[in-house]
Amino acid sequence: MAVATQEDFVRLDDTGLTDEELFERVPQDVAAVEKITAPRYSYWHSVFRVFFRKKTNIIILVMFAVIIAFTYVYPAVMGYDRYGNIMDSAAKHLSPSEAIEKFGFSIRWIFGTGASGQSTFDSMWYGARISLSLAFLCTIINFSIGIVVGAIWGFSKKVDLVMNEVRNVVSNVPGTLIISVWVLVFSPSFGTLLFAMCVTGWIGIAYSLRTQVIIIRDREYNLASRCLGSSTARIAVKNILPFMISFIVTIMAQQIPAYIASEAFLSYIGLGISDTTLGKILFNSQSAMVTPGWGWEFWCPVMLSAFISVVLFLIGQNLGDAADPRTHM
């Protein structure tokens, strides 16, 4: 029997070329095999890519930029004196058309004047600056404490027993009652109201995060990290907190408008700070709501408060959705 040689196995394809002519041997390269050719994943790059993918988010951000400009830049540039026209009785409670006719056309007179002859437009933005500053500071303080305590609360069973009892006691006392008593005992100032809104405000945030930590703390990748010797603090910072960014941002979106509403409510019932805020403007313009021809003094601040709250809520909700890794596919 004849033995087949190597030449017998060399086949020709349709082009008439042999395998040696069609293919080229590549030397083995271990480094090249281990190299990942897929594009590098960046979490925050993916978050902003998903967020800016929607054109409506860009419009909302433009609205937010306008709010910040009028809240912090406009009062500093134009100045605000709520008693500037208090001696001029003819300047009080003017409608927009009457104010423009008396003082000349200017953006500050497009909403008329208030009880002290001050510009309603200027008063709204000056009050919004204080209300927004209070809301932002309350959010930063409460979430800074709540995130740390919530992570420890969810990991430690001993801390869980103690904090559950603390929460049961505090949650049965209305937050408005705590704030009201604190403001009545001490002088109603910005610092007093800030402390009163933060003294127990972080507990609800910490409890919500504690629930999320308990859900994901015993998942496979966390158990693997623990078996490999990772500390509890490292697991919490590297594995758990990034997973909850979407949840945290979503809660923030709800809390900031809630703080603005709380300040407005406290000022409306007479427990707010003495300086001009959105709530203080609403409190001072209660009579204007029922007086014919003065309704703009009440409804303009109401609409501004609603507009700011809706814009902040939409930004937080959409950013929370973009922060969810499941939307990065």
Order of alpha helices (4+ residues) and beta strands (2+ residues): alpha-alpha-alpha-alpha-alpha-alpha-alpha-alpha-alpha-alpha-alpha-alpha-alpha-alpha-alpha-alpha-alpha-alpha
